[in-house]
Amino acid sequence: YASLFALRRKEPDTPRPYRAWGYPVVPGVAFAIAALLLVAMTLGDRVGALITAGMMLVCWPAAKLVRRMRRV
């Protein structure tokens, strides 16, 4: 959802393959609900949230490294 807002702000004149119904209200509400759900799940299972965050911290640089190696 955040990428939708970022792209619309960064490139407002780019043709869109689909229209976001109710923009910006409906995507904003969906983003807020997803964020609240993420917070609730984190508070409910802190160990699982820490494991997930750790995996994300490892995978993000690994994905950048793989992408850089593919260019060579």
Backbone atoms as SQL, in Angstrom:
CREATE TABLE atoms (id INTEGER PRIMARY KEY, chain TEXT, resi INTEGER, resn TEXT, atom TEXT, x REAL, y REAL, z REAL);
INSERT INTO atoms VALUES
  (1, 'A', 1, 'TYR', 'N', 0.823, -1.182, 0.000),
  (2, 'A', 1, 'TYR', 'CA', 0.000, 0.000, 0.000),
  (3, 'A', 1, 'TYR', 'C', 0.870, 1.249, 0.000),
  (4, 'A', 2, 'ALA', 'N', 1.934, 1.214, 0.753),
  (5, 'A', 2, 'ALA', 'CA', 2.812, 2.374, 0.827),
  (6, 'A', 2, 'ALA', 'C', 3.436, 2.663, -0.534),
  (7, 'A', 3, 'SER', 'N', 3.754, 1.611, -1.279),
  (8, 'A', 3, 'SER', 'CA', 4.352, 1.826, -2.597),
  (9, 'A', 3, 'SER', 'C', 3.371, 2.515, -3.548),
  (10, 'A', 4, 'LEU', 'N', 2.100, 2.258, -3.396),
  (11, 'A', 4, 'LEU', 'CA', 1.091, 2.935, -4.216),
  (12, 'A', 4, 'LEU', 'C', 1.153, 4.435, -3.993),
  (13, 'A', 5, 'PHE', 'N', 1.198, 4.851, -2.728),
  (14, 'A', 5, 'PHE', 'CA', 1.274, 6.272, -2.420),
  (15, 'A', 5, 'PHE', 'C', 2.599, 6.878, -2.891),
  (16, 'A', 6, 'ALA', 'N', 3.690, 6.143, -2.688),
  (17, 'A', 6, 'ALA', 'CA', 5.007, 6.651, -3.092),
  (18, 'A', 6, 'ALA', 'C', 5.086, 6.826, -4.605),
  (19, 'A', 7, 'LEU', 'N', 4.600, 5.859, -5.354),
  (20, 'A', 7, 'LEU', 'CA', 4.655, 5.945, -6.807),
  (21, 'A', 7, 'LEU', 'C', 3.769, 7.072, -7.319),
  (22, 'A', 8, 'ARG', 'N', 2.589, 7.211, -6.756),
  (23, 'A', 8, 'ARG', 'CA', 1.697, 8.287, -7.195),
  (24, 'A', 8, 'ARG', 'C', 2.310, 9.653, -6.915),
  (25, 'A', 9, 'ARG', 'N', 3.050, 9.774, -5.822),
  (26, 'A', 9, 'ARG', 'CA', 3.672, 11.058, -5.494),
  (27, 'A', 9, 'ARG', 'C', 4.904, 11.302, -6.350),
  (28, 'A', 10, 'LYS', 'N', 5.699, 10.245, -6.577),
  (29, 'A', 10, 'LYS', 'CA', 6.959, 10.393, -7.300),
  (30, 'A', 10, 'LYS', 'C', 6.736, 10.567, -8.801),
  (31, 'A', 11, 'GLU', 'N', 5.807, 9.809, -9.359),
  (32, 'A', 11, 'GLU', 'CA', 5.551, 9.843, -10.803),
  (33, 'A', 11, 'GLU', 'C', 4.054, 10.002, -11.061),
  (34, 'A', 12, 'PRO', 'N', 3.522, 11.200, -10.868),
  (35, 'A', 12, 'PRO', 'CA', 2.071, 11.384, -10.985),
  (36, 'A', 12, 'PRO', 'C', 1.523, 11.255, -12.407),
  (37, 'A', 13, 'ASP', 'N', 2.362, 11.465, -13.418),
  (38, 'A', 13, 'ASP', 'CA', 1.871, 11.441, -14.794),
  (39, 'A', 13, 'ASP', 'C', 2.085, 10.115, -15.508),
  (40, 'A', 14, 'THR', 'N', 2.644, 9.128, -14.819),
  (41, 'A', 14, 'THR', 'CA', 2.884, 7.814, -15.419),
  (42, 'A', 14, 'THR', 'C', 1.547, 7.112, -15.644),
  (43, 'A', 15, 'PRO', 'N', 1.342, 6.531, -16.855),
  (44, 'A', 15, 'PRO', 'CA', 0.095, 5.786, -17.086),
  (45, 'A', 15, 'PRO', 'C', -0.006, 4.591, -16.141),
  (46, 'A', 16, 'ARG', 'N', -1.191, 4.336, -15.648),
  (47, 'A', 16, 'ARG', 'CA', -1.426, 3.247, -14.694),
  (48, 'A', 16, 'ARG', 'C', -2.170, 2.105, -15.389),
  (49, 'A', 17, 'PRO', 'N', -1.701, 0.848, -15.186),
  (50, 'A', 17, 'PRO', 'CA', -2.398, -0.282, -15.808),
  (51, 'A', 17, 'PRO', 'C', -3.734, -0.581, -15.126),
  (52, 'A', 18, 'TYR', 'N', -3.935, -0.079, -13.922),
  (53, 'A', 18, 'TYR', 'CA', -5.211, -0.255, -13.227),
  (54, 'A', 18, 'TYR', 'C', -5.442, 0.968, -12.358),
  (55, 'A', 19, 'ARG', 'N', -6.673, 1.173, -11.986),
  (56, 'A', 19, 'ARG', 'CA', -7.004, 2.305, -11.128),
  (57, 'A', 19, 'ARG', 'C', -7.294, 1.788, -9.722),
  (58, 'A', 20, 'ALA', 'N', -6.784, 2.495, -8.733),
  (59, 'A', 20, 'ALA', 'CA', -7.037, 2.146, -7.341),
  (60, 'A', 20, 'ALA', 'C', -8.376, 2.762, -6.949),
  (61, 'A', 21, 'TRP', 'N', -9.385, 1.919, -6.754),
  (62, 'A', 21, 'TRP', 'CA', -10.724, 2.398, -6.441),
  (63, 'A', 21, 'TRP', 'C', -10.706, 3.148, -5.120),
  (64, 'A', 22, 'GLY', 'N', -11.290, 4.320, -5.097),
  (65, 'A', 22, 'GLY', 'CA', -11.408, 5.094, -3.875),
  (66, 'A', 22, 'GLY', 'C', -10.116, 5.739, -3.405),
  (67, 'A', 23, 'TYR', 'N', -9.146, 5.862, -4.305),
  (68, 'A', 23, 'TYR', 'CA', -7.862, 6.456, -3.937),
  (69, 'A', 23, 'TYR', 'C', -8.083, 7.885, -3.501),
  (70, 'A', 24, 'PRO', 'N', -7.539, 8.349, -2.433),
  (71, 'A', 24, 'PRO', 'CA', -6.581, 7.764, -1.506),
  (72, 'A', 24, 'PRO', 'C', -7.219, 7.163, -0.256),
  (73, 'A', 25, 'VAL', 'N', -8.538, 7.243, -0.119),
  (74, 'A', 25, 'VAL', 'CA', -9.189, 6.813, 1.123),
  (75, 'A', 25, 'VAL', 'C', -9.119, 5.297, 1.301),
  (76, 'A', 26, 'VAL', 'N', -9.556, 4.534, 0.327),
  (77, 'A', 26, 'VAL', 'CA', -9.617, 3.083, 0.475),
  (78, 'A', 26, 'VAL', 'C', -8.221, 2.471, 0.650),
  (79, 'A', 27, 'PRO', 'N', -7.233, 2.810, -0.186),
  (80, 'A', 27, 'PRO', 'CA', -5.895, 2.272, 0.076),
  (81, 'A', 27, 'PRO', 'C', -5.323, 2.749, 1.415),
  (82, 'A', 28, 'GLY', 'N', -5.649, 3.965, 1.833),
  (83, 'A', 28, 'GLY', 'CA', -5.181, 4.460, 3.128),
  (84, 'A', 28, 'GLY', 'C', -5.759, 3.673, 4.286),
  (85, 'A', 29, 'VAL', 'N', -7.041, 3.363, 4.206),
  (86, 'A', 29, 'VAL', 'CA', -7.682, 2.558, 5.250),
  (87, 'A', 29, 'VAL', 'C', -7.090, 1.143, 5.257),
  (88, 'A', 30, 'ALA', 'N', -6.873, 0.569, 4.076),
  (89, 'A', 30, 'ALA', 'CA', -6.282, -0.769, 3.992),
  (90, 'A', 30, 'ALA', 'C', -4.867, -0.767, 4.574),
  (91, 'A', 31, 'PHE', 'N', -4.105, 0.282, 4.303),
  (92, 'A', 31, 'PHE', 'CA', -2.755, 0.396, 4.861),
  (93, 'A', 31, 'PHE', 'C', -2.805, 0.478, 6.386),
  (94, 'A', 32, 'ALA', 'N', -3.723, 1.262, 6.903),
  (95, 'A', 32, 'ALA', 'CA', -3.856, 1.409, 8.363),
  (96, 'A', 32, 'ALA', 'C', -4.246, 0.078, 9.011),
  (97, 'A', 33, 'ILE', 'N', -5.163, -0.642, 8.404),
  (98, 'A', 33, 'ILE', 'CA', -5.578, -1.936, 8.946),
  (99, 'A', 33, 'ILE', 'C', -4.412, -2.923, 8.914),
  (100, 'A', 34, 'ALA', 'N', -3.661, -2.947, 7.815),
  (101, 'A', 34, 'ALA', 'CA', -2.514, -3.853, 7.725),
  (102, 'A', 34, 'ALA', 'C', -1.462, -3.503, 8.775),
  (103, 'A', 35, 'ALA', 'N', -1.227, -2.211, 9.004),
  (104, 'A', 35, 'ALA', 'CA', -0.250, -1.801, 10.014),
  (105, 'A', 35, 'ALA', 'C', -0.713, -2.199, 11.414),
  (106, 'A', 36, 'LEU', 'N', -1.989, -2.001, 11.705),
  (107, 'A', 36, 'LEU', 'CA', -2.521, -2.392, 13.013),
  (108, 'A', 36, 'LEU', 'C', -2.459, -3.904, 13.208),
  (109, 'A', 37, 'LEU', 'N', -2.744, -4.651, 12.157),
  (110, 'A', 37, 'LEU', 'CA', -2.657, -6.104, 12.234),
  (111, 'A', 37, 'LEU', 'C', -1.224, -6.548, 12.494),
  (112, 'A', 38, 'LEU', 'N', -0.267, -5.897, 11.850),
  (113, 'A', 38, 'LEU', 'CA', 1.142, -6.217, 12.073),
  (114, 'A', 38, 'LEU', 'C', 1.539, -5.941, 13.518),
  (115, 'A', 39, 'VAL', 'N', 1.107, -4.811, 14.060),
  (116, 'A', 39, 'VAL', 'CA', 1.404, -4.485, 15.458),
  (117, 'A', 39, 'VAL', 'C', 0.770, -5.510, 16.395),
  (118, 'A', 40, 'ALA', 'N', -0.487, -5.869, 16.147),
  (119, 'A', 40, 'ALA', 'CA', -1.180, -6.837, 17.006),
  (120, 'A', 40, 'ALA', 'C', -0.501, -8.197, 16.963),
  (121, 'A', 41, 'MET', 'N', -0.085, -8.634, 15.783),
  (122, 'A', 41, 'MET', 'CA', 0.600, -9.924, 15.683),
  (123, 'A', 41, 'MET', 'C', 1.957, -9.879, 16.372),
  (124, 'A', 42, 'THR', 'N', 2.638, -8.744, 16.287),
  (125, 'A', 42, 'THR', 'CA', 3.931, -8.600, 16.948),
  (126, 'A', 42, 'THR', 'C', 3.770, -8.652, 18.460),
  (127, 'A', 43, 'LEU', 'N', 2.764, -7.981, 18.980),
  (128, 'A', 43, 'LEU', 'CA', 2.523, -8.000, 20.417),
  (129, 'A', 43, 'LEU', 'C', 2.074, -9.381, 20.893),
  (130, 'A', 44, 'GLY', 'N', 1.377, -10.114, 20.028),
  (131, 'A', 44, 'GLY', 'CA', 0.880, -11.439, 20.397),
  (132, 'A', 44, 'GLY', 'C', 1.946, -12.510, 20.391),
  (133, 'A', 45, 'ASP', 'N', 2.924, -12.391, 19.518),
  (134, 'A', 45, 'ASP', 'CA', 3.971, -13.415, 19.400),
  (135, 'A', 45, 'ASP', 'C', 5.308, -12.722, 19.186),
  (136, 'A', 46, 'ARG', 'N', 5.912, -12.292, 20.260),
  (137, 'A', 46, 'ARG', 'CA', 7.157, -11.519, 20.151),
  (138, 'A', 46, 'ARG', 'C', 8.315, -12.351, 19.630),
  (139, 'A', 47, 'VAL', 'N', 8.383, -13.618, 20.011),
  (140, 'A', 47, 'VAL', 'CA', 9.482, -14.474, 19.543),
  (141, 'A', 47, 'VAL', 'C', 9.375, -14.662, 18.035),
  (142, 'A', 48, 'GLY', 'N', 8.177, -14.966, 17.553),
  (143, 'A', 48, 'GLY', 'CA', 7.979, -15.120, 16.114),
  (144, 'A', 48, 'GLY', 'C', 8.273, -13.831, 15.364),
  (145, 'A', 49, 'ALA', 'N', 7.898, -12.701, 15.948),
  (146, 'A', 49, 'ALA', 'CA', 8.168, -11.408, 15.315),
  (147, 'A', 49, 'ALA', 'C', 9.669, -11.139, 15.244),
  (148, 'A', 50, 'LEU', 'N', 10.401, -11.484, 16.294),
  (149, 'A', 50, 'LEU', 'CA', 11.854, -11.290, 16.278),
  (150, 'A', 50, 'LEU', 'C', 12.531, -12.193, 15.252),
  (151, 'A', 51, 'ILE', 'N', 12.068, -13.433, 15.151),
  (152, 'A', 51, 'ILE', 'CA', 12.619, -14.347, 14.141),
  (153, 'A', 51, 'ILE', 'C', 12.348, -13.819, 12.741),
  (154, 'A', 52, 'THR', 'N', 11.134, -13.363, 12.513),
  (155, 'A', 52, 'THR', 'CA', 10.770, -12.812, 11.203),
  (156, 'A', 52, 'THR', 'C', 11.595, -11.574, 10.883),
  (157, 'A', 53, 'ALA', 'N', 11.732, -10.679, 11.848),
  (158, 'A', 53, 'ALA', 'CA', 12.528, -9.469, 11.629),
  (159, 'A', 53, 'ALA', 'C', 13.986, -9.827, 11.347),
  (160, 'A', 54, 'GLY', 'N', 14.510, -10.802, 12.055),
  (161, 'A', 54, 'GLY', 'CA', 15.879, -11.242, 11.806),
  (162, 'A', 54, 'GLY', 'C', 16.058, -11.801, 10.408),
  (163, 'A', 55, 'MET', 'N', 15.110, -12.594, 9.968),
  (164, 'A', 55, 'MET', 'CA', 15.189, -13.153, 8.616),
  (165, 'A', 55, 'MET', 'C', 15.102, -12.053, 7.564),
  (166, 'A', 56, 'MET', 'N', 14.247, -11.067, 7.804),
  (167, 'A', 56, 'MET', 'CA', 14.139, -9.952, 6.861),
  (168, 'A', 56, 'MET', 'C', 15.450, -9.168, 6.811),
  (169, 'A', 57, 'LEU', 'N', 16.087, -8.967, 7.963),
  (170, 'A', 57, 'LEU', 'CA', 17.351, -8.241, 7.998),
  (171, 'A', 57, 'LEU', 'C', 18.461, -8.992, 7.274),
  (172, 'A', 58, 'VAL', 'N', 18.391, -10.309, 7.261),
  (173, 'A', 58, 'VAL', 'CA', 19.392, -11.108, 6.547),
  (174, 'A', 58, 'VAL', 'C', 19.070, -11.172, 5.055),
  (175, 'A', 59, 'CYS', 'N', 17.812, -11.331, 4.716),
  (176, 'A', 59, 'CYS', 'CA', 17.423, -11.521, 3.316),
  (177, 'A', 59, 'CYS', 'C', 17.536, -10.250, 2.481),
  (178, 'A', 60, 'TRP', 'N', 17.306, -9.102, 3.087),
  (179, 'A', 60, 'TRP', 'CA', 17.338, -7.862, 2.313),
  (180, 'A', 60, 'TRP', 'C', 18.725, -7.601, 1.728),
  (181, 'A', 61, 'PRO', 'N', 19.801, -7.623, 2.533),
  (182, 'A', 61, 'PRO', 'CA', 21.127, -7.436, 1.930),
  (183, 'A', 61, 'PRO', 'C', 21.502, -8.580, 0.984),
  (184, 'A', 62, 'ALA', 'N', 21.049, -9.781, 1.288),
  (185, 'A', 62, 'ALA', 'CA', 21.346, -10.915, 0.407),
  (186, 'A', 62, 'ALA', 'C', 20.704, -10.710, -0.964),
  (187, 'A', 63, 'ALA', 'N', 19.480, -10.213, -0.996),
  (188, 'A', 63, 'ALA', 'CA', 18.804, -9.955, -2.267),
  (189, 'A', 63, 'ALA', 'C', 19.526, -8.858, -3.047),
  (190, 'A', 64, 'LYS', 'N', 19.994, -7.821, -2.350),
  (191, 'A', 64, 'LYS', 'CA', 20.745, -6.759, -3.028),
  (192, 'A', 64, 'LYS', 'C', 22.051, -7.305, -3.610),
  (193, 'A', 65, 'LEU', 'N', 22.711, -8.179, -2.871),
  (194, 'A', 65, 'LEU', 'CA', 23.957, -8.789, -3.343),
  (195, 'A', 65, 'LEU', 'C', 23.709, -9.637, -4.581),
  (196, 'A', 66, 'VAL', 'N', 22.675, -10.451, -4.569),
  (197, 'A', 66, 'VAL', 'CA', 22.343, -11.289, -5.720),
  (198, 'A', 66, 'VAL', 'C', 22.013, -10.417, -6.929),
  (199, 'A', 67, 'ARG', 'N', 21.257, -9.352, -6.715),
  (200, 'A', 67, 'ARG', 'CA', 20.905, -8.447, -7.812),
  (201, 'A', 67, 'ARG', 'C', 22.150, -7.800, -8.402),
  (202, 'A', 68, 'ARG', 'N', 23.078, -7.414, -7.525),
  (203, 'A', 68, 'ARG', 'CA', 24.319, -6.781, -7.999),
  (204, 'A', 68, 'ARG', 'C', 25.155, -7.793, -8.773),
  (205, 'A', 69, 'MET', 'N', 25.188, -9.051, -8.305),
  (206, 'A', 69, 'MET', 'CA', 25.983, -10.085, -8.994),
  (207, 'A', 69, 'MET', 'C', 25.399, -10.422, -10.352),
  (208, 'A', 70, 'ARG', 'N', 24.099, -10.317, -10.518),
  (209, 'A', 70, 'ARG', 'CA', 23.471, -10.615, -11.809),
  (210, 'A', 70, 'ARG', 'C', 23.841, -9.586, -12.867),
  (211, 'A', 71, 'ARG', 'N', 24.082, -8.349, -12.459),
  (212, 'A', 71, 'ARG', 'CA', 24.428, -7.286, -13.408),
  (213, 'A', 71, 'ARG', 'C', 25.790, -7.491, -14.024),
  (214, 'A', 72, 'VAL', 'N', 26.678, -8.178, -13.312),
  (215, 'A', 72, 'VAL', 'CA', 28.061, -8.347, -13.777),
  (216, 'A', 72, 'VAL', 'C', 28.156, -9.352, -14.856);
